[in-house]
Amino acid sequence: EANIELFKSWVDVHPLVEHVLSIVKPLASNKYLQLINSTSMDDRIWADANRLEQILLNLVSNSIKYSDAGSVAVICQRMPDALQLIVQDTGIGIAPEDMQKLFIPFSQLEASANRRSGGTGLGLTVTRYLIEQHGGGIHVESTLGKGSRFIVTFPLLDPVPDEQQQAAAALSAPPLQAPDLQQRTILFADDDTINCMILYKQLKHTGAYLLESNNGLKAWEILQEQIPVDLVILDLQMPQLDGFEVAKNMRATVRWQQTPIIFLSANITEQDAQIAQSLAPARILLKPVTKHLLWQQLTELLTDAR
């Protein structure tokens, strides 16, 4: 798997955790769950803020998914040469035989009826990959029926960036400004609730009118209603109709032959890239996608489409 580019800066952990908990709050609202930020205002980490947010979102949402009551807490522990971020829950826990399967793609722990939530099981694989790109590691402690602790260890310094390095990192980062798409309509489809929430949050900054679907079939039904849509974002792995199947239907319909498409996937193969190319105008992006990369692709595709 190719390395991703990280745009590192000093990140204040406490406000970032507050932000993450505010995003996932709706997921916990119909459960007897307390979301707790146990980090300190002094905790800072040299990391890519967008990727760190994604790591925490994946871990916290995973804990909420498998907890019905009690709490999900984010804790920060400083060690001599590392910083530990711990996501701790009072959920159903993980059986010992399932522990080693946690980070295997498409291994949804669905053996028991208790694991009643959807998704392809890619979230933790991507999370571990992003942590390792930062030079860190993750391990899990769990007791069946009592809960789990996901412990992420980041090196404290890598080494300490000087002012020149920090300035260079700031210059190389993608533009922070969201494109102004107030006159545009974007349809996005993903069967994972968290991914939909993240996409919505990233896209609402553009001012575009947003249409949301939680599966491919519903997305195609929306397109058949002849609603004007300027761009479509499709997850590749969806039930009923996957992203490529929706796109092929679009390209076979005169109205949608030139509508730009962005495909999102947590695992892009060479074949996927070739199929995406054959469905141009289209781009395929590795999940989790940062808002800045998404904004950049939206700008380029919608400028080309004018």
Disulfide bonds with the S-S distance in Angstrom:
none
